[in-house]
Amino acid sequence: MKYKKLFIGFSFVLGLLLMFSSFSPSKIKGEGNINVLIKTTYGDIKIKLYNETPLHRDNFLKLVKTHYLDSLLFHRVIQKFMIQGGDPDSKNALGGELLGEGGPKYTIPAEINRMRYHKKGALAAARESDLDNPTQASSGSQFYIVQGKTYTDSLLKTQAVRITKRTLYAYFVNLAENKHYLDDYKRYVKEEKVDSIKYINDIFDAKVEKELPNVAQYKFTPEQTQAYTTIGGTPSLDNTYTVFGEVYEGLEIVDLIAAQKTDKNARPIEDIRIISVSIIP
């Protein structure tokens, strides 16, 4: 998922096994978490920030305390997926203007944690694609709140394969032996060579498909399965984006925002503004 849209141990297989199983799920504890209130033109959303992702928590609190997020728009809204905001360019944007590239001149190191996943209401950090951003570092300000949808057990199996592929893709992108492909990709982006960009992506896709039968498949925990089959979410983003909080009040506002009409770039036709964000007890 781009902003405007989002190692290995003794052996390759063992490394992926460790990657998939190094964290165990746990229930959220109400005590000790810092809560924030996002006031929007459609109503209030209350969120708790996770202590397990301190870099993202502290950065978000810095944005709150400096009023960085106040008056910005939810500039990208996709029903049954997520609502996204945090682009400073959206504050005074004209109607229909393409948004999603703005933010501070820094990123946040990834804090991808298996026990924090993309169930409905999850707060997560937007980021550039793996080819643009091999370390999966997060945007300094852009975030999204998951709406998602519910899944059957069979559909979750399909999503598990997608997660396995995305994890493999990130692995290959980070291999030193593939650095020349990234260098070529950056040059093609500057030169706006669309076919060449696709060529690089196809190379990594082919590597993934070749290795896929040899690796352990991602498996959802019982807690994840229960969440995705009941309240829903966006499981395909697990293990590749940092989730650093969750909505505990105001999910109906997320649904309301997600239902609004949008243009071809997923920007709401009528502006949906973040009036303010503040810390609450």
C-alpha positions as CSV (number, residue, x, y, z in Angstrom):
1,M,0.0,0.0,0.0
2,K,1.7,3.2,-1.1
3,Y,0.8,6.3,0.9
4,K,-1.8,7.2,-1.7
5,K,-3.2,3.9,-2.1
6,L,0.8,0.4,1.4
7,F,16.3,-12.4,8.9
8,I,16.9,-15.6,7.8
9,G,18.4,-18.2,10.3
10,F,20.0,-21.6,9.6
11,S,18.1,-22.1,6.4
12,F,15.6,-20.4,4.1
13,V,12.7,-22.5,5.3
14,L,13.7,-22.3,9.0
15,G,14.0,-18.5,8.7
16,L,10.4,-18.2,7.4
17,L,9.1,-20.5,10.1
18,L,10.7,-18.2,12.7
19,M,9.3,-15.1,11.0
20,F,5.8,-16.5,11.1
21,S,5.9,-17.9,14.6
22,S,8.1,-15.6,16.7
23,F,5.2,-13.8,18.3
24,S,2.2,-15.3,20.1
25,P,-1.1,-13.5,20.4
26,S,-2.4,-11.9,23.6
27,K,-5.5,-10.0,24.6
28,I,-5.2,-6.2,24.8
29,K,-5.0,-4.9,28.4
30,G,-6.9,-1.7,29.0
31,E,-4.5,-0.5,31.6
32,G,-1.3,1.2,30.6
33,N,-2.3,2.1,27.1
34,I,-2.6,5.8,25.9
35,N,-5.9,6.7,24.4
36,V,-6.5,9.4,21.8
37,L,-9.7,11.0,20.4
38,I,-10.0,11.7,16.7
39,K,-12.8,14.2,16.1
40,T,-14.0,14.1,12.6
41,T,-16.8,15.9,10.6
42,Y,-18.7,12.6,10.9
43,G,-18.2,11.9,14.6
44,D,-15.7,10.8,17.2
45,I,-13.3,7.9,17.0
46,K,-11.5,6.7,20.2
47,I,-8.3,4.7,19.8
48,K,-5.9,3.0,22.2
49,L,-2.2,3.0,21.2
50,Y,-0.3,-0.2,21.8
51,N,2.8,-0.2,24.1
52,E,4.3,-3.0,22.0
53,T,5.0,-0.6,19.2
54,P,6.7,2.3,21.1
55,L,8.3,4.0,18.1
56,H,4.9,4.3,16.3
57,R,3.1,5.2,19.6
58,D,5.5,8.0,20.5
59,N,5.6,9.4,16.9
60,F,1.8,9.5,16.8
61,L,1.7,11.2,20.2
62,K,4.2,13.8,18.9
63,L,1.9,14.5,15.9
64,V,-1.0,14.8,18.3
65,K,0.8,17.2,20.7
66,T,2.0,19.4,17.9
67,H,-1.5,19.4,16.3
68,Y,0.1,18.1,13.1
69,L,-3.0,16.1,12.2
70,D,-5.6,18.7,13.0
71,S,-7.7,19.9,9.9
72,L,-6.3,17.1,7.6
73,L,-8.5,15.0,5.5
74,F,-9.3,11.3,5.2
75,H,-8.0,11.5,1.7
76,R,-8.3,7.8,0.7
77,V,-11.4,5.8,1.5
78,I,-12.2,2.3,0.3
79,Q,-15.3,0.5,1.6
80,K,-14.6,-2.9,3.1
81,F,-10.9,-2.1,3.3
82,M,-9.8,1.0,5.2
83,I,-9.9,4.8,5.6
84,Q,-6.6,6.7,5.4
85,G,-5.5,10.1,6.5
86,G,-2.4,12.0,7.8
87,D,-1.2,13.7,4.5
88,P,-0.3,17.3,5.4
89,D,-0.9,18.3,1.8
90,S,-4.6,17.6,2.3
91,K,-5.1,20.5,4.8
92,N,-5.7,23.1,2.1
93,A,-6.2,20.9,-0.9
94,L,-8.6,21.8,-3.7
95,G,-11.5,19.5,-4.5
96,G,-10.4,16.6,-6.6
97,E,-6.7,17.2,-6.1
98,L,-4.6,14.0,-6.0
99,L,-3.3,13.4,-2.5
100,G,-1.2,10.8,-0.7
101,E,2.4,11.8,-1.1
102,G,2.8,14.2,1.8
103,G,4.4,13.8,5.2
104,P,7.4,14.7,7.3
105,K,10.9,14.0,6.0
106,Y,11.4,10.9,8.0
107,T,10.1,7.4,8.4
108,I,9.5,5.1,11.3
109,P,11.3,1.7,11.5
110,A,8.9,-1.2,11.1
111,E,7.5,-2.7,14.3
112,I,5.5,-5.6,12.8
113,N,4.2,-7.7,15.6
114,R,2.3,-11.0,15.0
115,M,0.0,-10.3,17.9
116,R,-1.1,-7.0,16.5
117,Y,-3.1,-7.7,13.3
118,H,-5.5,-6.1,10.9
119,K,-8.9,-6.8,12.5
120,K,-11.7,-4.3,12.1
121,G,-10.8,-1.1,13.9
122,A,-7.0,-1.6,13.7
123,L,-4.9,1.5,13.5
124,A,-1.9,1.0,11.2
125,A,0.9,3.0,9.4
126,A,0.9,3.6,5.7
127,R,4.1,3.1,3.8
128,E,5.7,2.9,0.4
129,S,5.8,-0.4,-1.5
130,D,8.6,-3.0,-0.9
131,L,10.5,-2.0,-4.0
132,D,10.5,1.6,-2.9
133,N,10.9,0.8,0.7
134,P,12.6,-2.6,1.3
135,T,12.8,-2.2,5.1
136,Q,9.0,-1.7,5.2
137,A,9.5,1.6,7.2
138,S,6.3,3.5,8.0
139,S,5.3,6.9,6.9
140,G,6.0,9.6,9.4
141,S,2.4,10.8,9.5
142,Q,0.0,8.8,7.2
143,F,-2.1,6.2,8.9
144,Y,-5.2,4.1,8.2
145,I,-8.0,2.6,10.2
146,V,-9.2,-0.9,9.0
147,Q,-12.8,-1.5,8.1
148,G,-12.4,-4.7,6.2
149,K,-15.0,-7.5,5.9
150,T,-15.6,-10.9,7.4
151,Y,-14.0,-14.0,6.0
152,T,-14.9,-17.7,5.9
153,D,-12.3,-20.3,6.9
154,S,-11.7,-21.2,3.2
155,L,-11.2,-17.5,2.3
156,L,-8.7,-17.1,5.1
157,K,-6.7,-20.0,3.6
158,T,-6.4,-17.9,0.4
159,Q,-5.4,-14.9,2.4
160,A,-2.7,-17.0,4.2
161,V,-1.2,-17.8,0.8
162,R,-1.1,-14.1,-0.1
163,I,0.7,-13.3,3.2
164,T,3.2,-16.0,2.5
165,K,3.8,-14.6,-1.0
166,R,4.2,-11.0,0.3
167,T,6.7,-12.1,3.0
168,L,8.7,-14.0,0.4
169,Y,8.6,-11.0,-1.9
170,A,10.0,-8.8,0.9
171,Y,12.7,-11.4,1.6
172,F,13.9,-11.5,-2.0
173,V,13.8,-7.7,-2.2
174,N,16.2,-7.5,0.7
175,L,18.7,-10.0,-0.5
176,A,22.1,-8.4,-1.3
177,E,22.3,-10.4,-4.5
178,N,19.2,-8.6,-5.8
179,K,20.3,-5.1,-5.1
180,H,21.0,-4.4,-8.8
181,Y,17.3,-5.0,-9.5
182,L,16.4,-2.3,-7.0
183,D,18.9,0.1,-8.6
184,D,17.3,-0.5,-12.0
185,Y,13.9,0.0,-10.5
186,K,14.8,3.4,-9.0
187,R,16.2,4.5,-12.4
188,Y,13.1,3.3,-14.2
189,V,10.8,5.2,-11.8
190,K,12.7,8.4,-12.4
191,E,12.5,7.8,-16.2
192,E,8.8,6.9,-15.9
193,K,9.4,3.6,-17.8
194,V,6.2,1.8,-16.9
195,D,7.0,-1.4,-18.8
196,S,10.4,-1.6,-17.2
197,I,9.0,-1.1,-13.7
198,K,6.6,-4.0,-14.4
199,Y,9.5,-6.1,-15.6
200,I,11.3,-5.7,-12.3
201,N,8.1,-6.6,-10.3
202,D,7.6,-9.6,-12.5
203,I,11.1,-10.8,-11.7
204,F,10.4,-10.8,-8.0
205,D,7.0,-12.4,-8.5
206,A,8.6,-15.2,-10.4
207,K,11.1,-15.8,-7.6
208,V,8.2,-16.0,-5.2
209,E,6.3,-18.5,-7.2
210,K,9.4,-20.7,-7.6
211,E,10.2,-20.8,-3.9
212,L,6.6,-20.9,-2.6
213,P,6.3,-24.8,-2.5
214,N,9.4,-25.0,-0.4
215,V,8.4,-22.7,2.5
216,A,6.1,-23.1,5.5
217,Q,2.8,-21.4,4.8
218,Y,1.6,-18.6,7.0
219,K,-1.0,-19.7,9.5
220,F,-3.5,-17.6,11.3
221,T,-3.7,-18.0,15.1
222,P,-7.0,-19.1,16.7
223,E,-7.5,-15.5,17.9
224,Q,-6.9,-14.1,14.4
225,T,-9.3,-16.6,12.9
226,Q,-12.0,-15.7,15.4
227,A,-11.6,-12.0,14.7
228,Y,-11.6,-12.3,10.9
229,T,-14.6,-14.6,10.8
230,T,-16.7,-12.5,13.2
231,I,-15.9,-8.8,13.3
232,G,-13.8,-8.9,10.1
233,G,-10.8,-7.0,9.0
234,T,-8.1,-7.0,6.2
235,P,-5.9,-10.1,6.9
236,S,-3.9,-9.7,3.6
237,L,-1.9,-6.8,5.2
238,D,-0.8,-8.9,8.2
239,N,3.0,-9.5,8.7
240,T,3.8,-6.6,6.3
241,Y,2.5,-3.4,7.8
242,T,2.8,-2.1,11.4
243,V,-0.4,-2.1,13.4
244,F,0.0,0.2,16.4
245,G,-3.4,0.7,17.9
246,E,-7.1,0.0,17.7
247,V,-10.5,1.7,17.8
248,Y,-12.4,1.0,21.1
249,E,-15.3,3.3,20.5
250,G,-16.6,4.8,17.2
251,L,-16.5,1.9,14.8
252,E,-19.8,3.1,13.4
253,I,-18.0,6.3,12.4
254,V,-15.4,4.3,10.5
255,D,-18.2,2.5,8.7
256,L,-19.9,5.8,7.9
257,I,-16.8,7.4,6.5
258,A,-16.0,4.2,4.5
259,A,-19.4,4.3,2.9
260,Q,-19.0,7.8,1.3
261,K,-18.8,8.3,-2.4
262,T,-15.3,8.7,-3.8
263,D,-13.6,9.7,-7.1
264,K,-11.3,7.4,-9.2
265,N,-8.4,8.0,-6.8
266,A,-10.5,6.9,-3.8
267,R,-10.7,10.4,-2.4
268,P,-14.1,11.3,-1.0
269,I,-16.2,13.6,-3.2
270,E,-17.1,15.7,-0.1
271,D,-14.2,16.4,2.2
272,I,-14.1,14.3,5.4
273,R,-11.9,16.3,7.8
274,I,-10.1,15.4,11.0
275,I,-11.1,18.3,13.2
276,S,-8.6,17.5,15.9
277,V,-6.8,14.7,17.6
278,S,-6.2,14.8,21.4
279,I,-5.0,12.6,24.2
280,I,-7.8,11.4,26.6
281,P,-7.9,9.4,29.8
